[in-house]
Amino acid sequence: MLFSKSEATQLIGYLEDLLSGTGQYAHYHLNNSNYSKEITIALYDKNGCLDNFAKKYKELILSEE
């Protein structure tokens, strides 16, 4: 995926929040400038940290491993 400088800066901020555990959210949505594309950023651990995800997303995440 390609990012503009502002998108990359926003992504770094989201990742820092997730890694520090001090962020307000368990996941973030990063949109391009015209909101036509979006990615969801989240941390997960298949040993229990998937509890906050809907079943269909758990299955999708686990199928990627």
Secondary structure, DSSP 8 states (H G I E B T S, - for coil): ----HHHHHHHHHHHHHHHHT-SS-SEEEEE-TTSS-EEEEE---TTTTTTTS-HHHHHHHHHT-
